[in-house]
Amino acid sequence: MSGDRSPNWITSGDSAGGAVPLPETAATTVTLAAPAGRDRDLLTTTLSAYEVRHLEGAVPDATDICVVSAEAFPECRDRLREWKREQRPTMAPVLLLVPESVPDPWSRYGDSLGRALDGILTIPSSKRAIRARVDGLVAIRQYSLIASQRWKRLELYGRAMDNADIGISIADAQAEDEHLIYVNQGFVDITGYSLPDALGRNCRFLQGEGTDESTVAEIRTAIDARESVSVVIRNYRRDGEAFWNQLDIVPVYDDAGTVTHFLGFQQDVTEQIERKRLLEQYEHVFESVSDPVVVLRADTTVVHANAAATDVFEVDFRATPTTALTDILPSEQASVVRRACRVVVETGRTQERELTLTLPTGQSRTFQVKFEHESVSDSAGDRVIAIARDISAIRAQQGRLTVLDRVLRHNFRNKLTVVSGRAEHVAANAEEMDPASISEAAEAIQTASDELLDTADAVRQFHLGSDPDQSSVPLDVPTLVRSAVGDLRAVYPGVEFTVAGAPAASAICPAQLELCLEQLVEHAVGKWGAPAGQVSLQVTDEPPSPSVELAVRFPGMAFSEIERSALDAGSESPLEHTQGIRLWLVKWAVENAGGGLSVENTDDGGVVTLYLRRSVETDG
C-alpha cells in the first residue's frame, strides 16, 4: 500500500481510479453464526458497528461477510460453502473465531481454508482487532467485486468483438512493426487467415499487386501521426481473391495519453463497390444513349431522365424533381403511359406502346416505348424504366412507301391504259387507219411512255431511303436558287422566272434541292398544259425564326383541295389521291433534311413554301 493512501483505502488496480475506498462500517452486513447464549450476545455487541444478522438457514443475499464461532462451524460448514459457490467469482469471506484454548487452529481447520473459511482469529481479542479483520476481509471482497465486474465487462467486450459481423483487430502500437495481437472471428471470415496466420504480423500482409499505393501511404501517414484514418482499400484473402476492405483505424490511449494500441475495423464492401461501379456504368450508358430514357415511380413521377429525354420534352427534370411524365403529355397519351406503368407495377410484365407526340417545336414524332420494371438500383418502391425509340423516320418511310405505291399504281395504270389502249387500237385497225391516225397513236404512246420513264427516273434520283445525315448539306440558299433557275431557263424557255429576297442565307438543304425545284416546275408545266407560264422564287431569312423559307409561286395556277389536304395529312385515301408523284418527292426530300413543306392557294395563284433549317455557324 502506498504511503500517501489513507488506511480506509485499498489499491484496486483499476486504471480509471487506482484505489477503492473501504466500505462504510454501517453499510457492511455481517452474518453471525454462533450458538445462542452469552457468547453470541457478546459477539453481537462487539460487532454492533455493523448491521448484524444471525445465520438461521441459508446465508442471506445481502451478506458481506460471515463471522462464525468454532462451535457453530461444523453445523453450518456446508451452507457456507454453498454461499461461497453462489458468490463466485466475487470473494465471499468467512472469518472463524476460535477460542485460544484450541491448540494449533490452523492445522485443525486448514483443510477448510479457501473452501469454507478465509481467515481464523483467536478470541478473546480486542474489539479493534476483530473489526480490523472484518474490515480487511470486506475490503478484499470489495476489490474482488470490482475485479469481477471488470472481468465481466471484458468478457462481454470479448464476446461482442468475437461475435461481431465485421472484422476487428488490435495492433501493438509500441512494437517495432505494430504487429497484430488480436483478431476476431469476423477478421478470419473476411480474410481467410486463421489466428496463428495473422497474429504477430503487420496487417500489410493483406495487400497485393492491385492495392493502391496512395491509399497505403495515407494509412501510413495516419499511423505515424497516431491519428484515426478511414479508407477503402483493395486487399487480398488467403486464397488470393481480391476484395474491397472498408478499413477504419482508431488509436487507443493509456492514462498518460500515449498511444498503446491501434484498433482496426474491417468490413468487406466488395459487393457495394462493384454495385456502385455497375451503377456508374449504367449511368454512363443511360446518359450517352441517344434514345430518350426515363425512370418513373408508380405514379409516373420522373426519378431520372437522360439527356435525350430532356431534349425531347424540353423539361429539366433534375430541376423539377416532382414532375410527372403524364403532366407534360396530352391527356390521351398520358392515359396510355399511366395504364402501362400500372400493369408493369402490378404484374411485372413488360409493356410496349406507340406514342405520337407533338413536341414543343411543333414537330410530330412517333415513339415506340418499352415499359419494364427497374431492378438495377437498391431504391425502395416500384419503379418503371421507359425506353423510347424514335420510329418517326420508320413510320414516315412506311407512309411514304404507301403513298408511293398508291400514286405509282394509279399513275402507272393510267399511263399504261393509254399505251395499251392505243396499241390495241392500232393492232386491230392498222390496215384501215391512215398514216396521220397511226402517227397520232404512236405519239400518244410515246408521250405516256416518256412520262412513265420520267416518273421512275425522278423516284430514282430522290433516293427516298437515304440517310438524312448523308443527304442533307448546309448550302447558301440564294446562290443555289440562282444556279437552279439558270438551268431551268434553258430547259423551259417559255417560262418566266424571277428570283428575289435575301442575298445570302445558309440552311440545311436536301442534296436534291435543285431537283426539287425542277420537279415543282415540271408539276406546274403539267398543270398549265404547255411549257409556258410564270414562276417566282423568294428567299426569306428572318432570325430568330429557325427556318430559311423558300417560297415558289405559280401565278394563275391553283392546287386542288385534294392535293393540299393529302400533302398536309401526309397520306392519301383510296378515293382521294394526288395526280402525280412530284409534290410528294419534294415534300419527302425536304422533310428528310429536317425541314417542312406547305402548299396553299392565294389570290395570285398557288404557292409551295419550303422550310429549310437554318445552319448553325461554327468557328473554323
Secondary structure, 3 states (H helix, E strand, C coil): CCCCCCCCEEECCCCCCCEEECCCHHHCEEEEECCCCHHHHHHHHHCCCCEEEECCCCCCCCCCEEEEECCCHHHHHHHHHHHHHHHCCCCCCEEEEEECCCCCHHHHHHHHECCCECEEEEECCCHHHHHHHHHHHHHHHHHHHHHHHHHHHHHHHHHHHHCCCCEEEEEECCCCCCCEEEECHHHHHHHCCCHHHHCCCCHHHHCCCCCCHHHHHHHHHHHHCCCCEEEEEEEECCCCCEEEEEEEEEEEECCCCCEEEEEEEEEECHHHHHHHHHHHHHHHHHHHCCCCEEEEECCCEEEEECHHHHHHHCCCCCCCCCCEHHHHCCHHHHHHHHHHHHHHHHHCCCEEEEEEEECCCCCEEEEEEEEEECCCCCCCCCEEEEEEEECHHHHHHHHHHHHHHHHHHHHHHHHHHHHHHHHHHHHHHCCCCCHHHHHHHHHHHHHHHHHHHHHHHHHHHHCCCCCHHHHEEEEEHHHHHHHHHHHHHHHCCCEEEEEEECCCCEEEEECCHHHHHHHHHHHHHHHHCCCCEEEEEEEECCCCCCEEEEEEEEECCCCCHHHHHHHHHCCCCCCCCCCCCHHHHHHHHHHHCCCEEEEEEECCEEEEEEEEEECCCCCC
